[in-house]
Amino acid sequence: VDLTAESEGKAPLQIAREHGRTQIFALLRSKLAAMNS
């Protein structure tokens, strides 16, 4: 993923918020997968 391309016209805070949300969802998915296995 090219962050510089995504950041065009976006506020750094918004990018950080979206990135953080993505990490949280990835963490939740891995936890769910661990519980289901």
PDB file of N, CA, C and O in Angstrom:
ATOM      1  N   VAL A   1       0.850  -1.204   0.000  1.00  0.00           N
ATOM      2  CA  VAL A   1       0.000   0.000   0.000  1.00  0.00           C
ATOM      3  C   VAL A   1       0.880   1.246   0.000  1.00  0.00           C
ATOM      4  O   VAL A   1       1.763   1.393   0.845  1.00  0.00           O
ATOM      5  N   ASP A   2       0.635   2.122  -0.935  1.00  0.00           N
ATOM      6  CA  ASP A   2       1.405   3.360  -1.027  1.00  0.00           C
ATOM      7  C   ASP A   2       0.688   4.462  -0.265  1.00  0.00           C
ATOM      8  O   ASP A   2      -0.314   5.004  -0.732  1.00  0.00           O
ATOM      9  N   LEU A   3       1.211   4.788   0.916  1.00  0.00           N
ATOM     10  CA  LEU A   3       0.552   5.784   1.758  1.00  0.00           C
ATOM     11  C   LEU A   3       0.593   7.175   1.140  1.00  0.00           C
ATOM     12  O   LEU A   3      -0.322   7.971   1.353  1.00  0.00           O
ATOM     13  N   THR A   4       1.639   7.478   0.379  1.00  0.00           N
ATOM     14  CA  THR A   4       1.742   8.811  -0.209  1.00  0.00           C
ATOM     15  C   THR A   4       0.644   9.017  -1.240  1.00  0.00           C
ATOM     16  O   THR A   4       0.133  10.129  -1.376  1.00  0.00           O
ATOM     17  N   ALA A   5       0.273   7.981  -1.964  1.00  0.00           N
ATOM     18  CA  ALA A   5      -0.798   8.098  -2.948  1.00  0.00           C
ATOM     19  C   ALA A   5      -2.139   8.276  -2.243  1.00  0.00           C
ATOM     20  O   ALA A   5      -2.991   9.041  -2.696  1.00  0.00           O
ATOM     21  N   GLU A   6      -2.319   7.571  -1.139  1.00  0.00           N
ATOM     22  CA  GLU A   6      -3.571   7.668  -0.395  1.00  0.00           C
ATOM     23  C   GLU A   6      -3.714   9.014   0.293  1.00  0.00           C
ATOM     24  O   GLU A   6      -4.829   9.498   0.489  1.00  0.00           O
ATOM     25  N   SER A   7      -2.588   9.623   0.663  1.00  0.00           N
ATOM     26  CA  SER A   7      -2.633  10.834   1.473  1.00  0.00           C
ATOM     27  C   SER A   7      -2.955  12.076   0.648  1.00  0.00           C
ATOM     28  O   SER A   7      -3.115  13.157   1.215  1.00  0.00           O
ATOM     29  N   GLU A   8      -3.053  11.952  -0.669  1.00  0.00           N
ATOM     30  CA  GLU A   8      -3.354  13.113  -1.508  1.00  0.00           C
ATOM     31  C   GLU A   8      -4.722  13.685  -1.144  1.00  0.00           C
ATOM     32  O   GLU A   8      -5.743  13.010  -1.273  1.00  0.00           O
ATOM     33  N   GLY A   9      -4.729  14.942  -0.686  1.00  0.00           N
ATOM     34  CA  GLY A   9      -5.987  15.598  -0.379  1.00  0.00           C
ATOM     35  C   GLY A   9      -6.604  15.160   0.935  1.00  0.00           C
ATOM     36  O   GLY A   9      -7.755  15.496   1.216  1.00  0.00           O
ATOM     37  N   LYS A  10      -5.870  14.423   1.739  1.00  0.00           N
ATOM     38  CA  LYS A  10      -6.402  13.984   3.026  1.00  0.00           C
ATOM     39  C   LYS A  10      -5.583  14.583   4.162  1.00  0.00           C
ATOM     40  O   LYS A  10      -4.389  14.847   4.022  1.00  0.00           O
ATOM     41  N   ALA A  11      -6.253  14.790   5.286  1.00  0.00           N
ATOM     42  CA  ALA A  11      -5.551  15.291   6.462  1.00  0.00           C
ATOM     43  C   ALA A  11      -4.778  14.151   7.112  1.00  0.00           C
ATOM     44  O   ALA A  11      -5.286  13.032   7.187  1.00  0.00           O
ATOM     45  N   PRO A  12      -3.554  14.411   7.585  1.00  0.00           N
ATOM     46  CA  PRO A  12      -2.741  13.369   8.245  1.00  0.00           C
ATOM     47  C   PRO A  12      -3.488  12.685   9.380  1.00  0.00           C
ATOM     48  O   PRO A  12      -3.336  11.482   9.592  1.00  0.00           O
ATOM     49  N   LEU A  13      -4.299  13.453  10.114  1.00  0.00           N
ATOM     50  CA  LEU A  13      -5.052  12.881  11.230  1.00  0.00           C
ATOM     51  C   LEU A  13      -6.067  11.861  10.726  1.00  0.00           C
ATOM     52  O   LEU A  13      -6.264  10.812  11.340  1.00  0.00           O
ATOM     53  N   GLN A  14      -6.706  12.177   9.604  1.00  0.00           N
ATOM     54  CA  GLN A  14      -7.692  11.259   9.030  1.00  0.00           C
ATOM     55  C   GLN A  14      -7.013   9.974   8.573  1.00  0.00           C
ATOM     56  O   GLN A  14      -7.546   8.881   8.768  1.00  0.00           O
ATOM     57  N   ILE A  15      -5.828  10.107   7.963  1.00  0.00           N
ATOM     58  CA  ILE A  15      -5.078   8.930   7.518  1.00  0.00           C
ATOM     59  C   ILE A  15      -4.703   8.062   8.709  1.00  0.00           C
ATOM     60  O   ILE A  15      -4.847   6.841   8.666  1.00  0.00           O
ATOM     61  N   ALA A  16      -4.221   8.699   9.778  1.00  0.00           N
ATOM     62  CA  ALA A  16      -3.825   7.961  10.970  1.00  0.00           C
ATOM     63  C   ALA A  16      -5.024   7.246  11.580  1.00  0.00           C
ATOM     64  O   ALA A  16      -4.910   6.113  12.049  1.00  0.00           O
ATOM     65  N   ARG A  17      -6.175   7.916  11.570  1.00  0.00           N
ATOM     66  CA  ARG A  17      -7.380   7.321  12.140  1.00  0.00           C
ATOM     67  C   ARG A  17      -7.798   6.096  11.325  1.00  0.00           C
ATOM     68  O   ARG A  17      -8.139   5.056  11.888  1.00  0.00           O
ATOM     69  N   GLU A  18      -7.769   6.228   9.991  1.00  0.00           N
ATOM     70  CA  GLU A  18      -8.144   5.104   9.131  1.00  0.00           C
ATOM     71  C   GLU A  18      -7.167   3.954   9.297  1.00  0.00           C
ATOM     72  O   GLU A  18      -7.574   2.793   9.334  1.00  0.00           O
ATOM     73  N   HIS A  19      -5.883   4.268   9.398  1.00  0.00           N
ATOM     74  CA  HIS A  19      -4.860   3.235   9.544  1.00  0.00           C
ATOM     75  C   HIS A  19      -5.034   2.509  10.871  1.00  0.00           C
ATOM     76  O   HIS A  19      -4.919   1.285  10.936  1.00  0.00           O
ATOM     77  N   GLY A  20      -5.310   3.266  11.926  1.00  0.00           N
ATOM     78  CA  GLY A  20      -5.518   2.670  13.241  1.00  0.00           C
ATOM     79  C   GLY A  20      -6.728   1.759  13.250  1.00  0.00           C
ATOM     80  O   GLY A  20      -6.703   0.682  13.846  1.00  0.00           O
ATOM     81  N   ARG A  21      -7.801   2.200  12.578  1.00  0.00           N
ATOM     82  CA  ARG A  21      -9.014   1.386  12.513  1.00  0.00           C
ATOM     83  C   ARG A  21      -8.727   0.070  11.790  1.00  0.00           C
ATOM     84  O   ARG A  21      -9.208  -0.989  12.194  1.00  0.00           O
ATOM     85  N   THR A  22      -7.940   0.147  10.719  1.00  0.00           N
ATOM     86  CA  THR A  22      -7.588  -1.057   9.972  1.00  0.00           C
ATOM     87  C   THR A  22      -6.822  -2.033  10.855  1.00  0.00           C
ATOM     88  O   THR A  22      -7.069  -3.238  10.818  1.00  0.00           O
ATOM     89  N   GLN A  23      -5.886  -1.507  11.653  1.00  0.00           N
ATOM     90  CA  GLN A  23      -5.100  -2.367  12.543  1.00  0.00           C
ATOM     91  C   GLN A  23      -5.979  -3.011  13.600  1.00  0.00           C
ATOM     92  O   GLN A  23      -5.801  -4.184  13.929  1.00  0.00           O
ATOM     93  N   ILE A  24      -6.934  -2.243  14.139  1.00  0.00           N
ATOM     94  CA  ILE A  24      -7.836  -2.773  15.168  1.00  0.00           C
ATOM     95  C   ILE A  24      -8.685  -3.901  14.593  1.00  0.00           C
ATOM     96  O   ILE A  24      -8.852  -4.942  15.228  1.00  0.00           O
ATOM     97  N   PHE A  25      -9.225  -3.695  13.383  1.00  0.00           N
ATOM     98  CA  PHE A  25     -10.046  -4.732  12.767  1.00  0.00           C
ATOM     99  C   PHE A  25      -9.229  -5.982  12.482  1.00  0.00           C
ATOM    100  O   PHE A  25      -9.727  -7.096  12.642  1.00  0.00           O
ATOM    101  N   ALA A  26      -7.983  -5.813  12.063  1.00  0.00           N
ATOM    102  CA  ALA A  26      -7.115  -6.959  11.806  1.00  0.00           C
ATOM    103  C   ALA A  26      -6.858  -7.723  13.096  1.00  0.00           C
ATOM    104  O   ALA A  26      -6.826  -8.954  13.099  1.00  0.00           O
ATOM    105  N   LEU A  27      -6.675  -6.992  14.191  1.00  0.00           N
ATOM    106  CA  LEU A  27      -6.442  -7.623  15.489  1.00  0.00           C
ATOM    107  C   LEU A  27      -7.681  -8.393  15.940  1.00  0.00           C
ATOM    108  O   LEU A  27      -7.574  -9.523  16.416  1.00  0.00           O
ATOM    109  N   LEU A  28      -8.856  -7.782  15.789  1.00  0.00           N
ATOM    110  CA  LEU A  28     -10.099  -8.451  16.173  1.00  0.00           C
ATOM    111  C   LEU A  28     -10.320  -9.709  15.343  1.00  0.00           C
ATOM    112  O   LEU A  28     -10.744 -10.740  15.867  1.00  0.00           O
ATOM    113  N   ARG A  29     -10.029  -9.620  14.036  1.00  0.00           N
ATOM    114  CA  ARG A  29     -10.202 -10.786  13.164  1.00  0.00           C
ATOM    115  C   ARG A  29      -9.296 -11.922  13.595  1.00  0.00           C
ATOM    116  O   ARG A  29      -9.713 -13.080  13.608  1.00  0.00           O
ATOM    117  N   SER A  30      -8.049 -11.599  13.950  1.00  0.00           N
ATOM    118  CA  SER A  30      -7.112 -12.648  14.363  1.00  0.00           C
ATOM    119  C   SER A  30      -7.552 -13.275  15.680  1.00  0.00           C
ATOM    120  O   SER A  30      -7.375 -14.474  15.892  1.00  0.00           O
ATOM    121  N   LYS A  31      -8.128 -12.457  16.568  1.00  0.00           N
ATOM    122  CA  LYS A  31      -8.624 -12.996  17.845  1.00  0.00           C
ATOM    123  C   LYS A  31      -9.811 -13.924  17.604  1.00  0.00           C
ATOM    124  O   LYS A  31      -9.902 -14.989  18.214  1.00  0.00           O
ATOM    125  N   LEU A  32     -10.715 -13.524  16.722  1.00  0.00           N
ATOM    126  CA  LEU A  32     -11.871 -14.364  16.403  1.00  0.00           C
ATOM    127  C   LEU A  32     -11.421 -15.672  15.766  1.00  0.00           C
ATOM    128  O   LEU A  32     -11.950 -16.738  16.083  1.00  0.00           O
ATOM    129  N   ALA A  33     -10.455 -15.590  14.877  1.00  0.00           N
ATOM    130  CA  ALA A  33      -9.946 -16.792  14.219  1.00  0.00           C
ATOM    131  C   ALA A  33      -9.317 -17.730  15.241  1.00  0.00           C
ATOM    132  O   ALA A  33      -9.461 -18.949  15.140  1.00  0.00           O
ATOM    133  N   ALA A  34      -8.621 -17.166  16.222  1.00  0.00           N
ATOM    134  CA  ALA A  34      -7.979 -17.983  17.248  1.00  0.00           C
ATOM    135  C   ALA A  34      -9.029 -18.668  18.126  1.00  0.00           C
ATOM    136  O   ALA A  34      -8.839 -19.810  18.545  1.00  0.00           O
ATOM    137  N   MET A  35     -10.132 -17.974  18.403  1.00  0.00           N
ATOM    138  CA  MET A  35     -11.181 -18.562  19.235  1.00  0.00           C
ATOM    139  C   MET A  35     -11.936 -19.655  18.481  1.00  0.00           C
ATOM    140  O   MET A  35     -12.366 -20.643  19.076  1.00  0.00           O
ATOM    141  N   ASN A  36     -12.092 -19.475  17.174  1.00  0.00           N
ATOM    142  CA  ASN A  36     -12.862 -20.437  16.383  1.00  0.00           C
ATOM    143  C   ASN A  36     -12.079 -21.695  16.057  1.00  0.00           C
ATOM    144  O   ASN A  36     -12.670 -22.741  15.787  1.00  0.00           O
ATOM    145  N   SER A  37     -10.765 -21.607  16.080  1.00  0.00           N
ATOM    146  CA  SER A  37      -9.953 -22.763  15.701  1.00  0.00           C
ATOM    147  C   SER A  37      -9.880 -23.787  16.823  1.00  0.00           C
ATOM    148  O   SER A  37      -9.234 -24.824  16.671  1.00  0.00           O
TER     149      SER A  37
END
